[in-house]
Amino acid sequence: MKKDFILNNKTDTSSFVKALSLIEKSRYILIITHVNPDADTISCALALSNYFFENKIKHKVFNVSCNTIPANLNFLSRFDKITDQLPKFYDLVISVDCGSKKRFGFTLDENIPLINIDHHKSNDNFGLVNIVDINKASSAEVLYDFFKFNGLYITKQTAIALYVGIYEDSLAFTSLRCDETTYEKINFLVKCGCDPSYTAQKLKQRDSLAKYRIIPKILSNLELYDEGSIASIYCTQEYLEQTGANSYETEDVLDMIFNMAIVKVVFYLRHQGDNLRVSFRSKEDIDIGKVAEIFDGGGHKHSAGCLINSSDIEQTKQIILKEIFETRK
């Protein structure tokens, strides 16, 4: 254990020790990433996967629907090992970036010990061991702390995965939860072999043509409310079919609207089966996480999401607007 590594005094370091003990005793580990996976959940899973592979620890990285994994993450080592097939046997589960068990997308055997690694405010500490720090901008930062506290060797491939999670979930280091320790971690990962320029190029300079065909369609339905301080956008299944884009390729449009100076709150709706998936962003002191919680969602003060049991976009927009106005009072 490295004695020179100092954590936020709010961090329960005993969870790091307990988690490592469970890992060392296990025979086969299942790493779970959440439904509608983003870079943070995938990068955390692959950081663990690379460490386990290098140390001959048997494991599997699972996502309930592999075809939804962002393709721009395919440069990460062991990306091709992610599966939607559960192994027949596993005696330990590690969930990464999952705010609740609902985010697994399937029902897990309650008798199997679970390590819960996350950073969401809405996390209800559902694991036997919970490594949850809501002050961190990404779960990758939380996982980094686990590695460093336990003195685990971070190789180049593990460093790249952790860097990607921190970079993406902090919105390229612009999140309000980024602080001096975030940059210290990034600096260390670069020393471990992560090339920031190469990584940014792989993440940001490999867009599909379909992405640029669908974004104008989504932008065309932008609506502003309350003198432009609140914005809404949506994507239909028809848009996806017309352009050949996938849902993940539309996510940048949310940040495009959020970057407008006049906008303080933006929400983005798109179909997920018979439901509507909603993502929120907010600025300043507007706690958008409270709005998401009304619809059984969660997240953070300035970034949150939920799933609403409705397929009617216009009706759902009005319901959401009402709750946003109530929350801002």
SULQUIPE-V378675 format. One record per residue. PHI is phi in whole degrees, 0 to 359 (NA if undefined). OMEGA is omega in radians with two decimals (NA if undefined). Layout:
# SULQUIPE-V378675
phi:PHI omega:OMEGA
phi:PHI omega:OMEGA
This chain:
# SULQUIPE-V378675
phi:NA omega:-3.06
phi:275 omega:-3.05
phi:285 omega:-3.09
phi:273 omega:-3.13
phi:266 omega:-3.08
phi:249 omega:3.13
phi:260 omega:2.96
phi:307 omega:-3.06
phi:294 omega:3.08
phi:275 omega:-3.08
phi:282 omega:3.10
phi:276 omega:-3.05
phi:290 omega:3.13
phi:297 omega:3.13
phi:293 omega:3.09
phi:296 omega:-3.13
phi:292 omega:-3.14
phi:297 omega:-3.13
phi:297 omega:-3.14
phi:297 omega:3.11
phi:297 omega:3.11
phi:296 omega:3.13
phi:297 omega:-3.10
phi:292 omega:-3.12
phi:270 omega:-3.03
phi:284 omega:3.07
phi:258 omega:3.14
phi:205 omega:-3.03
phi:249 omega:3.02
phi:257 omega:3.08
phi:260 omega:-3.07
phi:254 omega:3.01
phi:255 omega:-3.00
phi:276 omega:3.08
phi:299 omega:-3.05
phi:49 omega:-2.98
phi:296 omega:3.05
phi:244 omega:-3.09
phi:296 omega:-3.07
phi:294 omega:-3.11
phi:294 omega:-3.13
phi:291 omega:-3.11
phi:293 omega:3.09
phi:297 omega:-3.13
phi:299 omega:-3.10
phi:283 omega:3.02
phi:297 omega:3.09
phi:295 omega:-3.11
phi:300 omega:3.11
phi:296 omega:3.10
phi:297 omega:-3.13
phi:296 omega:-3.14
phi:298 omega:-3.12
phi:293 omega:-3.11
phi:251 omega:3.04
phi:57 omega:3.06
phi:259 omega:-3.08
phi:291 omega:-3.05
phi:195 omega:3.04
phi:214 omega:3.04
phi:261 omega:-3.03
phi:242 omega:2.91
phi:225 omega:-3.01
phi:296 omega:-3.14
phi:214 omega:-3.02
phi:298 omega:-3.10
phi:287 omega:3.10
phi:261 omega:-3.12
phi:287 omega:-3.12
phi:305 omega:-3.07
phi:293 omega:-3.10
phi:287 omega:3.08
phi:265 omega:-3.02
phi:289 omega:3.07
phi:276 omega:3.13
phi:287 omega:-3.13
phi:299 omega:3.12
phi:76 omega:3.05
phi:304 omega:-3.09
phi:288 omega:3.13
phi:268 omega:3.12
phi:294 omega:-3.06
phi:227 omega:3.01
phi:254 omega:3.10
phi:252 omega:3.13
phi:288 omega:3.06
phi:294 omega:-3.12
phi:291 omega:-3.12
phi:224 omega:2.94
phi:202 omega:-3.08
phi:243 omega:3.06
phi:206 omega:3.09
phi:240 omega:2.99
phi:237 omega:3.06
phi:261 omega:-3.09
phi:236 omega:3.08
phi:66 omega:3.12
phi:256 omega:-3.10
phi:289 omega:3.10
phi:202 omega:3.12
phi:294 omega:3.11
phi:299 omega:-3.11
phi:286 omega:3.10
phi:291 omega:-3.09
phi:87 omega:3.09
phi:203 omega:-3.13
phi:268 omega:-3.09
phi:264 omega:3.05
phi:297 omega:-3.06
phi:292 omega:-3.09
phi:277 omega:-3.12
phi:269 omega:-3.14
phi:300 omega:-3.04
phi:230 omega:3.01
phi:258 omega:-3.05
phi:253 omega:-3.14
phi:248 omega:-2.99
phi:198 omega:3.10
phi:223 omega:-3.09
phi:279 omega:3.12
phi:299 omega:-3.09
phi:280 omega:-3.11
phi:297 omega:-3.08
phi:258 omega:3.09
phi:54 omega:-3.04
phi:277 omega:-3.07
phi:269 omega:2.96
phi:294 omega:3.02
phi:237 omega:-3.08
phi:241 omega:3.06
phi:250 omega:-3.01
phi:234 omega:3.12
phi:228 omega:-3.06
phi:286 omega:3.12
phi:275 omega:-3.11
phi:271 omega:-3.12
phi:284 omega:-3.12
phi:206 omega:3.02
phi:291 omega:3.10
phi:299 omega:3.07
phi:294 omega:3.13
phi:296 omega:3.13
phi:295 omega:3.07
phi:304 omega:3.14
phi:300 omega:3.09
phi:299 omega:3.12
phi:300 omega:-3.03
phi:291 omega:-3.12
phi:298 omega:-3.11
phi:273 omega:3.09
phi:69 omega:-3.12
phi:280 omega:-3.08
phi:287 omega:3.13
phi:259 omega:3.13
phi:278 omega:-3.12
phi:302 omega:-3.08
phi:292 omega:3.07
phi:293 omega:3.14
phi:297 omega:3.13
phi:299 omega:-3.13
phi:298 omega:3.13
phi:296 omega:3.13
phi:300 omega:-3.11
phi:299 omega:3.13
phi:298 omega:3.13
phi:293 omega:-3.12
phi:300 omega:-3.03
phi:288 omega:-3.06
phi:282 omega:3.05
phi:268 omega:-3.09
phi:54 omega:-3.14
phi:58 omega:3.06
phi:68 omega:3.12
phi:255 omega:-3.13
phi:297 omega:3.12
phi:295 omega:-3.14
phi:271 omega:3.00
phi:284 omega:3.08
phi:220 omega:-3.06
phi:298 omega:-3.14
phi:290 omega:3.09
phi:300 omega:-3.12
phi:288 omega:3.05
phi:296 omega:3.12
phi:293 omega:3.12
phi:300 omega:3.13
phi:300 omega:3.14
phi:294 omega:-3.14
phi:295 omega:3.06
phi:295 omega:3.09
phi:296 omega:3.13
phi:281 omega:3.07
phi:123 omega:3.11
phi:286 omega:3.12
phi:264 omega:-3.08
phi:301 omega:-3.12
phi:294 omega:3.12
phi:299 omega:-3.10
phi:295 omega:3.12
phi:297 omega:3.12
phi:296 omega:3.13
phi:294 omega:-3.11
phi:279 omega:-2.90
phi:247 omega:-3.04
phi:238 omega:3.12
phi:225 omega:-3.13
phi:290 omega:3.07
phi:272 omega:3.06
phi:297 omega:-3.13
phi:302 omega:3.14
phi:300 omega:-3.09
phi:278 omega:3.01
phi:273 omega:-3.08
phi:273 omega:-3.09
phi:302 omega:3.10
phi:300 omega:3.11
phi:296 omega:3.13
phi:290 omega:3.14
phi:297 omega:-3.11
phi:293 omega:3.12
phi:256 omega:3.07
phi:302 omega:3.04
phi:234 omega:3.12
phi:245 omega:-3.11
phi:227 omega:3.08
phi:51 omega:3.13
phi:58 omega:3.06
phi:88 omega:-3.09
phi:282 omega:3.11
phi:240 omega:-3.12
phi:229 omega:3.04
phi:226 omega:3.04
phi:217 omega:3.09
phi:210 omega:3.09
phi:232 omega:3.13
phi:257 omega:3.08
phi:298 omega:3.11
phi:298 omega:3.10
phi:301 omega:-3.11
phi:297 omega:-3.12
phi:293 omega:-3.12
phi:292 omega:-3.02
phi:258 omega:-3.07
phi:82 omega:3.12
phi:281 omega:2.99
phi:254 omega:-3.03
phi:300 omega:-3.10
phi:297 omega:-3.11
phi:291 omega:3.13
phi:267 omega:-2.99
phi:298 omega:-3.11
phi:299 omega:-3.10
phi:294 omega:3.09
phi:297 omega:3.14
phi:289 omega:3.10
phi:299 omega:3.12
phi:290 omega:-3.14
phi:298 omega:-3.12
phi:284 omega:3.09
phi:294 omega:-3.05
phi:301 omega:-3.05
phi:285 omega:-3.03
phi:278 omega:3.08
phi:253 omega:3.12
phi:221 omega:3.05
phi:225 omega:3.02
phi:228 omega:-3.00
phi:233 omega:-3.11
phi:249 omega:2.98
phi:207 omega:-3.07
phi:287 omega:3.00
phi:223 omega:-3.01
phi:66 omega:3.11
phi:268 omega:-3.10
phi:248 omega:3.04
phi:244 omega:3.06
phi:270 omega:-3.08
phi:236 omega:3.04
phi:245 omega:-3.11
phi:239 omega:2.93
phi:224 omega:3.08
phi:214 omega:3.13
phi:244 omega:3.03
phi:58 omega:-3.03
phi:261 omega:-3.13
phi:277 omega:-3.10
phi:273 omega:-3.08
phi:284 omega:3.08
phi:299 omega:3.12
phi:294 omega:3.09
phi:292 omega:3.13
phi:299 omega:-3.13
phi:295 omega:3.10
phi:300 omega:-3.12
phi:257 omega:3.12
phi:63 omega:3.05
phi:258 omega:3.13
phi:181 omega:-3.12
phi:140 omega:-3.06
phi:230 omega:-3.12
phi:298 omega:-3.05
phi:250 omega:3.14
phi:208 omega:-3.06
phi:205 omega:3.14
phi:199 omega:3.12
phi:198 omega:3.06
phi:237 omega:-3.09
phi:250 omega:-3.10
phi:284 omega:3.13
phi:196 omega:3.05
phi:245 omega:-3.12
phi:270 omega:-3.05
phi:295 omega:-3.08
phi:296 omega:3.12
phi:296 omega:-3.13
phi:294 omega:3.09
phi:304 omega:-3.12
phi:294 omega:3.11
phi:296 omega:3.14
phi:294 omega:3.13
phi:303 omega:3.13
phi:302 omega:-3.12
phi:289 omega:3.09
phi:296 omega:3.11
phi:299 omega:3.13
phi:294 omega:-3.12
phi:292 omega:-3.10
phi:280 omega:-3.09
phi:295 omega:NA
